[in-house]
């Protein structure tokens, strides 16, 4: 089963420290930043770590968002998600409806666990 962020909140208004906590709780290194049911991009643990070192943890996640995450539809084959993970170098592929609304996420770890269980 794909891992989705279990906390129902989005990280758009979350402070960097809250986003880091959400990442640790969900064992991911990237979080999508969702605004009005659309993904603006993502924030990574390294982005937050750099802010911490510079003493800038008061920023909102939306202030440090990076380019959009790769997206895949729920009915796409897993091989498509794997291709997107490889090509993008990301650890996370956003699962979206045809209208672009996020419904979940698939991580490289999810794929590894599924293959190991097969």
C-alpha positions as CSV (number, residue, x, y, z in Angstrom):
1,X,0.0,0.0,0.0
2,X,1.5,3.4,-0.9
3,X,2.6,5.6,2.0
4,X,0.6,8.8,2.3
5,X,1.3,11.5,4.8
6,X,-0.8,10.2,7.7
7,X,-1.4,13.7,9.2
8,X,-4.4,15.2,7.4
9,X,-2.9,18.7,7.5
10,X,-0.9,20.1,4.6
11,X,2.5,21.7,5.1
12,X,1.7,24.9,3.3
13,X,1.2,26.9,6.6
14,X,3.4,24.6,8.7
15,X,6.6,26.1,10.0
16,X,9.9,24.4,8.9
17,X,10.2,22.7,12.3
18,X,6.7,21.3,12.0
19,X,7.4,20.0,8.5
20,X,10.6,18.3,9.8
21,X,8.6,16.7,12.5
22,X,6.0,15.4,10.0
23,X,8.8,14.0,7.9
24,X,10.3,12.2,10.8
25,X,6.9,10.8,11.9
26,X,6.2,9.5,8.4
27,X,9.7,8.4,7.7
28,X,10.1,10.5,4.5
29,X,12.7,13.0,3.4
30,X,10.4,15.1,1.2
31,X,6.9,16.5,1.7
32,X,4.5,17.8,-0.9
33,X,3.3,21.4,-0.3
34,X,-0.4,21.5,-1.0
35,X,-2.4,24.7,-1.5
36,X,-6.1,24.7,-2.6
37,X,-5.9,21.0,-3.4
38,X,-2.9,21.5,-5.8
39,X,0.7,20.6,-5.2
40,X,3.0,23.7,-5.4
41,X,6.1,21.5,-5.1
42,X,7.9,19.9,-2.2
43,X,10.1,20.8,0.7
44,X,13.0,18.5,1.6
45,X,14.7,17.6,4.9
46,X,17.9,19.1,3.5
47,X,16.2,22.4,2.9
48,X,15.0,22.5,6.5
49,X,18.4,21.4,7.8
50,X,20.1,24.3,5.8
51,X,17.6,26.7,7.3
52,X,18.3,25.3,10.8
53,X,22.0,25.9,10.4
54,X,21.4,29.5,9.2
55,X,19.0,30.0,12.1
56,X,16.0,30.6,9.8
57,X,13.5,27.9,11.1
58,X,10.7,30.4,11.4
59,X,9.9,30.2,7.6
60,X,6.7,28.5,6.4
61,X,7.2,25.4,4.3
62,X,5.5,27.3,1.4
63,X,8.3,29.9,1.6
64,X,11.0,27.2,0.8
65,X,9.1,25.1,-1.7
66,X,11.0,23.5,-4.6
67,X,9.8,22.6,-8.1
68,X,6.8,20.4,-8.5
69,X,7.0,16.7,-7.7
70,X,6.5,14.1,-10.5
71,X,2.9,13.0,-10.7
72,X,1.3,9.7,-11.6
73,X,-2.4,8.7,-11.9
74,X,-3.8,6.1,-9.5
75,X,-4.4,3.6,-12.3
76,X,-0.9,4.0,-13.8
77,X,1.4,0.9,-13.7
78,X,4.0,0.8,-10.9
79,X,6.6,0.7,-13.6
80,X,5.6,4.3,-14.6
81,X,6.1,5.5,-11.0
82,X,9.5,3.8,-10.9
83,X,10.5,5.4,-14.1
84,X,9.5,8.8,-12.7
85,X,11.4,8.2,-9.5
86,X,14.5,7.3,-11.5
87,X,14.3,10.2,-13.9
88,X,13.5,12.8,-11.3
89,X,15.9,11.7,-8.7
90,X,13.1,12.3,-6.1
91,X,12.1,9.9,-3.3
92,X,8.4,10.6,-3.8
93,X,5.9,10.5,-6.6
94,X,2.6,12.3,-6.0
95,X,-0.5,10.3,-7.0
96,X,-3.1,12.7,-8.4
97,X,-6.5,12.6,-10.1
98,X,-6.8,13.6,-13.7
99,X,-7.8,17.1,-12.4
100,X,-4.5,17.3,-10.6
101,X,-5.9,16.8,-7.1
102,X,-3.4,14.9,-4.8
103,X,-4.8,11.6,-3.4
104,X,-1.6,10.1,-2.0
105,X,2.1,9.5,-2.5
106,X,4.3,6.6,-3.6
107,X,7.8,6.5,-2.2
108,X,10.9,4.6,-3.4
109,X,10.7,2.7,-0.1
110,X,7.1,1.7,-0.9
111,X,8.2,0.2,-4.2
112,X,11.1,-1.6,-2.6
113,X,8.8,-3.1,0.1
114,X,6.3,-4.2,-2.5
115,X,8.9,-5.9,-4.6
116,X,10.5,-7.6,-1.6
117,X,7.1,-9.0,-0.6
118,X,6.3,-10.3,-4.1
